[in-house]
Amino acid sequence: MTEKVHADKIALITGASRGIGRQLAEQLASGGAKVVVNYKKNVGLAEDVVERLKELGGDGIAVQADVENPEDIVRLFDTVAETYGRLDYFVNNAAAAAFKRVMELRTHHLDRSYAMNVRPFVLGSEEAVKLMDQGGRIVAVTSYGSHRAFPTYAALGSYKAAIESFVRYMAVEFAPYGINVNAVNGGLIDSDSLEYFYNVPGQAPMDTVIAKIPKGRPGTIADMANAIEFLLSPNSDYITGQTLVVDGGMTVAAPPYFHETSEPISIPERPTR
């Protein structure tokens, strides 16, 4: 990215005290942005992020808000308006859901998964538009469960799919305001959330999944942050309503897998001249 490409930009990232959200906040600050670091509980982590943003040449504030609560969402954007008067980037990153098989999902699982994923994105985007008087960017973080089925991910994956559908509708409605709306769909990303998911009793070993990724490794939080930052940058001006998949080729591969084949089908060493 061009140095200081985000100079004077105001960004709001939900769930920015750790993981992908923190990585992105730091990258934006390095480019000169002021970042609103949203967090739910850990004020210490959020304040550490803000200090780091200042060290990197940016600035920011930490704002507590539970995005599961619609009133907190309004308060979060009210704080943005009071502090900065406008907004350039809104990144819907925070997520949570119950990891259950479909037959185990109960009403409270479905309601909370919706309240933590779809509703904050829609309500947050509505509030963001009101503050984007100079145009802007909205990016939602989704995952490959939105278009592939795998164990215990039905609730979150289905709601991530709903978010990607909203991205397309918002892109059309918000384009006249100069606002682009996109999603970044992550595959197997090495993060705290990944460790939590694969530590569920009975889950398939992570190594067996990694072996099927064409790139041969899980993604990193920097891989995700780089993709999001691109969609926030001027270089993505003509891209809207799209979902950018960051998965090392995982979801384009299908059985029989090349790594399970042998001669003469298996992929040989790279040819040379």
C-alpha positions in Angstrom: 0.0 0.0 0.0 1.1 3.6 -0.7 2.5 5.2 2.4 -0.1 7.3 4.3 -2.8 6.2 1.9 -5.3 6.4 4.8 -4.2 9.9 6.0 -7.1 11.7 7.7 -9.4 8.8 7.2 -11.8 7.8 10.1 -12.3 4.1 10.5 -14.6 2.1 12.8 -13.7 -1.6 13.3 -15.9 -3.8 15.5 -14.1 -6.4 17.6 -10.8 -4.6 17.1 -9.1 -5.4 20.4 -7.5 -8.6 19.0 -7.1 -10.8 16.0 -8.0 -9.6 12.5 -9.6 -6.4 13.9 -6.4 -5.4 15.7 -4.1 -6.2 12.8 -6.3 -4.1 10.5 -6.4 -1.2 12.9 -2.6 -1.2 13.1 -2.2 -1.3 9.3 -4.7 1.6 8.9 -2.9 3.6 11.6 0.4 3.0 9.8 -1.3 4.6 6.8 -2.3 7.7 8.8 -5.9 6.7 9.8 -7.7 7.5 13.0 -9.4 4.2 14.2 -12.3 3.7 16.5 -11.4 0.5 18.3 -14.6 -1.2 19.4 -14.5 -3.8 22.1 -17.0 -5.7 24.2 -15.3 -6.5 27.5 -11.5 -6.2 27.7 -10.8 -2.5 28.1 -7.1 -3.2 28.7 -6.6 -4.8 25.4 -8.5 -2.1 23.6 -6.4 0.7 25.2 -3.2 -1.2 24.3 -4.4 -1.2 20.7 -4.9 2.6 20.8 -1.5 3.2 22.2 0.0 1.1 19.5 -1.9 3.1 16.8 -0.3 6.2 18.1 3.2 4.6 18.0 2.5 3.7 14.4 1.7 7.3 13.4 -2.0 7.1 13.5 -4.5 7.8 16.3 -7.7 6.4 17.7 -10.1 5.9 20.6 -11.4 2.8 22.3 -15.2 2.5 22.6 -17.0 -0.2 24.6 -20.2 -1.4 22.9 -21.8 -4.8 22.7 -23.0 -5.0 19.1 -25.6 -7.6 20.2 -27.5 -4.7 21.7 -29.0 -2.3 19.1 -28.8 0.6 21.6 -25.1 0.0 22.0 -24.7 0.2 18.2 -26.4 3.6 18.1 -24.2 4.8 21.0 -21.1 3.5 19.2 -21.8 5.6 16.1 -22.9 8.6 18.3 -19.4 8.5 19.8 -17.9 8.5 16.3 -20.0 11.5 15.3 -19.2 13.4 18.5 -15.5 12.7 18.3 -14.8 13.0 14.6 -18.0 14.3 13.0 -17.8 11.8 10.1 -16.7 8.3 9.0 -14.8 6.9 6.0 -14.5 3.2 6.8 -16.8 0.8 8.6 -15.6 -2.8 9.1 -18.0 -5.3 10.5 -15.6 -7.8 12.1 -17.1 -9.0 15.4 -18.8 -12.3 15.3 -20.1 -15.1 17.5 -22.4 -18.1 17.3 -23.2 -21.5 18.7 -21.3 -24.4 17.2 -24.0 -27.1 17.0 -25.4 -29.6 14.6 -28.6 -28.4 13.0 -30.8 -30.7 15.1 -29.2 -29.3 18.2 -29.9 -25.7 17.4 -32.5 -24.1 19.7 -34.4 -20.8 19.5 -31.9 -19.0 21.7 -29.0 -20.2 19.6 -30.6 -18.9 16.4 -31.7 -15.6 17.9 -28.3 -14.9 19.4 -26.4 -15.9 16.3 -28.6 -13.5 14.3 -28.2 -10.7 16.9 -24.4 -11.1 16.9 -23.9 -11.3 13.1 -26.6 -10.1 10.7 -28.3 -7.4 12.8 -25.1 -5.5 13.8 -24.0 -5.4 10.2 -27.3 -4.1 8.9 -27.9 -1.6 11.7 -24.2 -0.6 11.8 -24.2 0.0 8.0 -27.3 2.2 8.3 -25.6 4.3 10.9 -22.3 4.4 8.9 -24.0 5.8 5.8 -25.3 8.7 7.8 -21.7 9.7 8.7 -20.2 9.1 5.3 -20.8 12.5 3.8 -17.7 12.2 1.6 -18.4 8.7 0.4 -16.8 5.7 2.1 -16.2 2.0 2.4 -18.1 -0.7 4.2 -16.5 -4.2 4.5 -18.0 -7.2 6.3 -15.8 -10.1 7.4 -17.4 -13.5 6.5 -16.1 -17.1 6.2 -16.1 -20.1 4.0 -19.0 -21.6 5.9 -21.2 -19.2 4.0 -20.9 -21.4 0.9 -19.6 -24.7 2.1 -21.1 -27.0 4.8 -18.9 -28.4 7.5 -19.5 -29.8 11.0 -21.2 -27.6 13.7 -21.0 -24.4 11.6 -24.6 -24.2 10.3 -25.8 -21.3 12.4 -22.8 -19.0 11.8 -22.2 -20.1 8.2 -25.9 -19.4 7.3 -25.8 -16.0 8.8 -22.5 -15.2 7.1 -24.3 -16.1 3.9 -27.0 -13.6 4.8 -24.4 -10.9 5.4 -23.0 -11.6 1.9 -26.4 -11.2 0.5 -26.9 -7.9 2.3 -23.6 -6.8 0.9 -25.0 -7.1 -2.6 -28.2 -5.2 -1.8 -26.3 -2.5 0.1 -23.8 -2.1 -2.8 -26.6 -1.2 -5.1 -28.5 1.1 -2.7 -25.4 2.9 -1.4 -23.5 3.4 -4.7 -25.3 6.8 -5.4 -23.8 8.0 -2.0 -20.3 7.1 -3.2 -20.1 4.2 -0.8 -18.7 0.8 -1.8 -19.8 -2.3 0.1 -17.9 -5.6 0.0 -17.1 -8.7 2.0 -13.9 -10.6 2.7 -14.5 -14.3 3.1 -11.8 -16.1 5.1 -10.9 -19.7 4.9 -8.9 -21.5 7.6 -7.3 -18.5 9.4 -4.8 -19.0 12.2 -6.4 -17.2 15.1 -7.8 -17.7 18.5 -11.2 -18.4 17.0 -9.7 -21.2 14.9 -8.2 -22.8 17.9 -11.5 -22.6 19.8 -13.4 -24.2 16.9 -11.0 -27.1 16.4 -10.8 -27.9 20.1 -14.5 -28.9 20.2 -14.7 -32.6 21.2 -15.2 -34.8 18.2 -14.0 -32.2 15.6 -11.8 -33.4 12.8 -8.1 -32.8 13.3 -6.9 -29.5 11.9 -3.9 -31.1 10.2 -6.2 -33.2 8.0 -7.9 -30.0 6.7 -4.6 -28.1 6.2 -3.3 -30.9 4.1 -6.1 -30.2 1.6 -5.3 -26.5 1.1 -3.5 -25.9 -2.2 -1.2 -23.3 -0.6 -0.3 -25.8 2.1 -0.9 -23.6 5.1 -3.6 -21.9 7.0 -4.1 -18.2 6.4 -2.9 -15.5 8.7 -4.7 -12.5 10.3 -2.4 -10.4 8.1 -3.7 -12.2 5.0 -7.2 -11.2 6.0 -6.2 -7.6 7.0 -4.4 -7.1 3.7 -7.5 -8.0 1.7 -9.7 -5.8 3.8 -7.3 -2.9 3.5 -7.3 -3.3 -0.2 -11.1 -3.0 -0.3 -10.8 0.2 1.8 -8.2 1.7 -0.4 -8.6 3.9 -3.5 -7.3 1.0 -5.6 -10.7 -0.7 -5.1 -12.8 2.2 -6.2 -14.6 0.3 -9.0 -15.3 -2.8 -6.8 -18.6 -3.1 -5.0 -21.0 -5.8 -4.0 -18.4 -8.5 -4.1 -17.1 -11.1 -1.8 -13.3 -11.6 -1.9 -12.3 -15.1 -0.8 -9.0 -15.4 1.1 -8.5 -19.2 1.6 -5.4 -20.3 -0.1 -7.4 -22.1 -2.8 -9.2 -24.3 -0.2 -12.7 -23.9 -1.6 -11.8 -24.3 -5.2 -10.2 -27.7 -4.6 -12.4 -30.8 -4.6 -11.9 -34.6 -4.3 -10.0 -36.4 -5.6 -7.3 -34.1 -4.3 -4.0 -33.7 -6.1 -2.0 -34.4 -3.0 -3.6 -37.8 -2.7 -2.7 -38.8 -6.3 0.4 -40.6 -7.6 2.2 -40.8 -10.9 1.4 -40.1 -13.7 -1.4 -37.8 -12.3 0.3 -36.1 -9.4 1.7 -32.6 -9.8 5.4 -32.9 -10.7 8.3 -30.6 -9.6 8.1 -27.1 -11.2 9.5 -27.4 -14.7 12.6 -25.3 -15.6 13.8 -24.0 -18.9 
